[in-house]
């Protein structure tokens, strides 16, 4: 495996760049169908983290292997994709703990396919023997993936390359480079990254669309697929011939409805998100719980099934009290229905809508 490979984008093809599929093959297939992807006319570039968390990691891996073999797909490695290296790196305790606590782990899916149910007393040697005997092709594919693909105009890397020597000195951080946009960096060549869900960069609203910083030549595209209840799988579409005339598309499976009444946007709102989601419950009415965000003191009503208790205290799923700007006739994706209205998405932005909705057929 090379840390970086150089390639030339075909001048006569669109390039659809996706990241953070996380074992959700239906989202990938839905996105490719929505964008009209053609193996003969387009190129799919997978910018890392196509494995783990979702239920179809092994199926997703094999799907991408087929596309790569057909010559219409490039893949770079993300921090969730390096099982070939972990298996050979003396991390036996980590491997067993991970497999036992994460039923969607790709290694566990491989073992289950071979009739091996991984238990606490399953010898790791037996697991490795199964993987070696039956899944050598998948492991060889993972071992072949570069950390970055470099073309004349773009570098595709999962986390981000902050310094010229980073691939050589800190290859792992190139895959797990948290808060890349927050580092204030600019580049002469475009860096296309995933890893950090774009919603984490926005303070008051939940906007899952790609962030394209033209003055800094960075595009961040992780739409929170699998990780977020209202997440989506994004595609950054590079036109034939390259350039920065990007288009964007996304897929999610939520049912679509047409708004029948107008609604004004919130003047004030907040988005409580992963990593900063500690709260104090104030009042409970069954369906909703009034909570105070511990760091900011901001209060909002949160669906009670989003509130969790742990040894460290109360935390919540990602949530917002933002009220969408809606006009009659707008199409909304309905994420959650409640007695107070619906949590919806409009053009990739999540928020609440209290008006009337009319279902839209397929």
C-alpha positions in Angstrom: 0.0 0.0 0.0 1.3 3.4 -1.0 0.4 6.4 1.1 -0.3 8.4 -2.0 -0.9 7.5 -5.6 -1.0 9.9 -8.6 -3.8 9.5 -11.1 -5.2 11.5 -14.0 -9.0 12.2 -14.0 -10.6 11.2 -17.3 -11.4 14.3 -19.2 -14.6 12.9 -20.6 -16.2 11.7 -17.3 -18.0 13.2 -14.4 -16.4 12.3 -11.1 -18.8 11.6 -8.2 -16.9 11.9 -4.9 -18.5 10.4 -1.8 -17.2 9.7 1.7 -18.3 8.0 4.9 -20.7 5.5 3.5 -20.1 3.5 6.7 -21.5 0.2 5.5 -24.8 1.7 4.3 -25.1 0.1 0.8 -28.7 1.2 0.3 -27.7 4.8 0.7 -24.9 4.4 -1.8 -27.1 2.7 -4.3 -29.8 5.3 -3.8 -27.3 8.1 -4.4 -25.9 6.5 -7.5 -29.4 6.0 -8.9 -30.4 9.6 -8.0 -27.4 11.1 -9.8 -27.7 8.8 -12.8 -24.3 7.2 -12.3 -23.1 5.2 -15.2 -20.0 2.9 -15.0 -19.4 3.7 -18.7 -19.7 7.4 -18.4 -18.7 8.3 -14.8 -16.1 7.8 -12.2 -16.9 7.1 -8.5 -14.3 8.3 -6.0 -14.8 6.9 -2.5 -13.0 9.2 0.0 -12.7 6.8 2.8 -14.7 5.2 5.7 -16.9 3.0 3.6 -16.8 0.3 6.4 -18.1 0.0 10.0 -21.2 1.3 11.9 -23.7 0.4 9.2 -25.2 -3.1 8.7 -23.8 -3.8 5.2 -20.1 -3.3 5.6 -19.1 -6.6 3.9 -21.6 -6.1 1.1 -20.4 -2.5 0.6 -16.8 -3.7 0.5 -17.6 -6.3 -2.2 -19.7 -3.8 -4.1 -16.8 -1.4 -4.3 -14.4 -4.1 -5.2 -16.5 -4.9 -8.2 -16.6 -1.3 -9.4 -12.9 -1.0 -9.0 -12.4 -4.1 -11.1 -14.7 -2.6 -13.7 -12.4 0.4 -13.9 -15.0 3.0 -12.8 -14.1 3.5 -9.1 -11.2 4.8 -7.1 -11.0 4.3 -3.3 -8.9 5.8 -0.6 -8.6 4.4 2.9 -10.3 6.0 5.9 -9.7 5.4 9.6 -12.5 2.8 9.7 -11.1 0.8 6.7 -7.6 -0.4 7.9 -8.4 -3.9 9.2 -5.6 -5.6 7.3 -3.1 -3.4 9.2 -4.9 -3.8 12.6 -4.9 -7.6 12.3 -1.2 -7.7 11.8 -0.3 -5.0 14.3 -0.4 -6.8 17.6 -3.8 -5.3 18.6 -5.4 -8.5 19.7 -7.2 -7.1 22.8 -8.6 -4.2 20.8 -9.9 -6.5 18.0 -11.8 -8.8 20.3 -13.3 -6.0 22.3 -14.4 -4.2 19.1 -15.9 -7.3 17.6 -17.8 -8.2 20.7 -19.3 -4.7 21.2 -20.0 -3.9 17.5 -22.2 -6.5 15.8 -21.9 -4.6 12.5 -18.1 -4.9 12.4 -16.9 -6.1 9.0 -14.7 -8.8 10.6 -17.7 -10.2 12.5 -19.8 -10.2 9.3 -17.0 -12.2 7.6 -16.9 -14.7 10.5 -20.7 -15.0 10.5 -20.7 -15.7 6.8 -18.4 -18.7 7.5 -20.6 -20.0 10.4 -18.3 -18.7 13.2 -20.3 -16.9 15.9 -17.8 -14.7 17.7 -18.1 -15.1 21.5 -15.9 -14.0 24.4 -14.1 -17.3 24.5 -13.6 -17.5 20.7 -9.8 -17.8 20.1 -8.5 -15.0 18.0 -6.3 -17.5 16.2 -9.5 -19.2 15.0 -10.9 -15.9 13.8 -7.7 -15.0 11.9 -7.6 -18.5 10.3 -11.2 -18.0 9.0 -10.3 -14.6 7.6 -7.1 -15.9 6.0 -8.8 -18.9 4.5 -12.0 -17.3 3.2 -11.5 -13.6 2.9 -8.0 -13.1 1.5 -9.4 -11.2 -1.5 -11.1 -8.6 0.7 -8.1 -8.2 2.9 -5.8 -7.8 -0.1 -8.1 -5.1 -1.4 -8.0 -3.2 1.8 -4.2 -3.5 1.9 -4.0 -2.1 -1.6 -5.8 1.2 -0.8 -3.8 4.4 -0.7 -4.3 7.0 2.0 -4.5 9.7 -0.7 -5.1 10.0 -4.4 -3.4 13.0 -6.0 -4.4 14.5 -9.4 -3.4 17.7 -11.2 -6.2 19.7 -9.5 -7.4 17.7 -6.5 -6.1 15.6 -3.6 -8.6 13.1 -2.3 -7.9 12.2 1.3 -10.2 11.1 4.1 -9.2 13.4 7.0 -6.9 16.0 5.4 -3.2 16.7 4.9 -2.3 19.6 7.1 1.5 19.7 6.3 3.6 18.5 3.3 5.4 15.9 5.5 2.3 14.6 7.1 1.8 11.6 4.9 5.3 10.4 5.7 5.4 11.3 9.4 1.7 10.9 10.5 -0.2 8.8 7.9 -2.8 7.9 10.5 -3.7 11.5 11.1 -4.3 12.1 7.4 -7.2 9.7 7.8 -8.4 10.9 11.2 -7.8 14.6 11.1 -10.5 16.0 13.2 -11.9 19.5 12.6 -9.9 20.0 9.5 -11.7 23.2 8.4 -11.1 24.7 11.8 -7.4 24.6 11.4 -7.5 27.7 9.2 -5.5 26.2 6.4 -5.5 27.1 2.7 -4.1 25.3 -0.3 -3.1 25.8 -3.9 -4.7 22.6 -4.9 -8.2 21.4 -3.9 -8.3 19.0 -0.9 -11.5 16.9 -0.9 -12.1 15.4 2.6 -14.6 13.6 4.6 -14.3 12.2 8.2 -15.8 15.1 10.1 -19.5 15.4 9.6 -20.2 18.8 8.1 -23.0 19.5 10.6 -20.3 19.8 13.3 -19.0 22.9 11.7 -22.3 24.8 12.0 -23.4 26.3 15.3 -27.1 27.0 15.2 -28.6 24.9 12.4 -28.2 21.3 11.2 -27.0 21.6 7.6 -25.6 18.4 6.1 -24.7 19.7 2.7 -21.0 19.8 1.6 -19.0 22.8 2.6 -17.0 24.2 -0.3 -14.4 26.9 0.6 -13.3 28.3 -2.7 -10.8 30.8 -1.2 -9.1 28.0 0.7 -9.5 25.1 -1.9 -11.2 22.7 0.6 -14.3 20.7 0.1 -15.7 18.8 3.1 -18.4 16.3 2.2 -19.3 14.0 5.1 -23.1 14.2 5.4 -23.4 12.1 8.6 -24.6 8.9 6.9 -25.4 6.3 9.6 -23.9 8.5 12.4 -26.8 11.0 12.5 -30.5 10.1 12.7 -31.2 12.7 9.9 -27.9 12.0 8.1 -27.4 11.8 4.3 -24.9 10.6 1.8 -23.4 13.4 -0.2 -21.9 13.5 -3.6 -19.5 16.2 -4.8 -19.8 16.1 -8.6 -16.7 17.2 -10.5 -17.7 18.0 -14.2 -15.8 16.4 -17.1 -12.6 18.3 -17.6 -12.3 19.2 -13.9 -12.4 22.8 -12.6 -14.3 24.1 -9.6 -17.8 24.2 -11.1 -18.9 21.6 -8.6 -22.4 20.4 -8.3 -23.8 18.6 -5.2 -26.4 15.9 -4.6 -27.4 13.8 -1.6 -29.5 10.8 -0.8 -31.6 9.9 2.2 -34.6 7.5 2.4 -37.0 9.7 4.3 -40.6 9.9 3.0 -41.3 13.1 1.1 -44.3 15.4 1.8 -45.5 18.7 0.4 -46.0 21.6 2.8 -49.5 23.1 2.6 -49.0 26.1 5.0 -46.3 28.7 5.3 -43.9 28.9 8.3 -41.3 31.5 9.2 -37.7 30.5 10.2 -36.6 30.7 13.8 -35.0 34.0 14.9 -33.0 32.0 17.5 -32.0 28.4 17.5 -29.3 26.0 18.6 -27.9 22.6 17.5 -26.7 20.2 20.2 -24.3 17.8 18.7 -22.0 14.8 19.4 -19.1 15.7 21.6 -20.9 18.6 23.3 -24.2 16.9 24.2 -24.3 16.9 28.0 -27.6 18.3 29.3 -29.7 18.7 32.5 -33.3 17.6 32.2 -35.6 20.2 33.6 -39.2 19.0 32.9 -40.7 15.9 31.4 -44.1 15.7 29.7 -43.8 12.2 28.1 -43.1 12.9 24.5 -40.7 15.8 25.1 -38.2 16.7 27.8 -37.2 20.3 28.5 -33.3 20.3 28.8 -30.6 22.7 29.6 -27.4 22.4 27.5 -24.7 22.3 30.2 -22.0 24.2 28.3 -24.1 27.1 27.0 -27.1 27.1 29.3 -29.4 27.0 26.2 -32.8 25.4 26.9 -34.9 23.5 24.4 -37.6 20.8 24.3 -36.0 17.6 23.1 -37.9 14.4 22.1 -37.7 12.2 25.2 -36.4 9.2 23.2 -33.3 11.3 22.3 -32.4 11.7 26.0 -30.0 9.1 27.5 -28.6 8.4 30.9 -25.1 7.1 31.5 -22.6 7.0 34.3 -21.4 10.4 33.3 -24.9 12.0 33.4 -27.5 12.9 30.8 -26.7 13.2 27.1 -28.8 13.6 24.0 -28.8 12.6 20.4 -28.0 15.4 18.0 -31.0 17.7 18.1 -32.1 21.2 17.3 -35.0 23.6 17.9 -34.6 25.3 14.6 -37.8 26.0 12.8 -37.6 25.8 9.0 -38.5 28.5 6.6 -41.3 26.9 4.6 -43.6 28.1 1.8 -46.7 26.3 0.5 -45.6 23.7 -2.0 -42.2 23.1 -0.6 -41.1 19.5 -0.6 -39.9 18.3 2.8 -38.3 15.0 3.9 -40.0 13.8 7.1 -37.5 12.4 9.7 -39.7 12.2 12.8 -43.4 12.9 13.5 -44.6 14.2 16.9 -47.7 15.7 18.3 -46.0 19.2 18.0 -45.1 18.8 14.4 -42.5 17.1 12.3 -38.7 17.1 12.2 -38.1 17.6 8.5 -35.3 18.2 6.1 -35.4 20.9 3.4 -32.6 20.8 0.9 -30.3 19.1 3.4 -31.2 21.4 6.4 -33.0 19.8 9.3 -35.6 21.6 11.4 -39.1 21.5 12.7 -42.3 22.2 10.8 -45.7 22.6 12.5 -47.8 23.1 9.5 -49.9 20.7 7.4 -48.2 18.1 5.1 -49.5 16.2 2.1 -47.8 12.9 1.3 -46.0 12.7 -2.1 -46.0 9.4 -3.9 -43.0 7.8 -5.5 
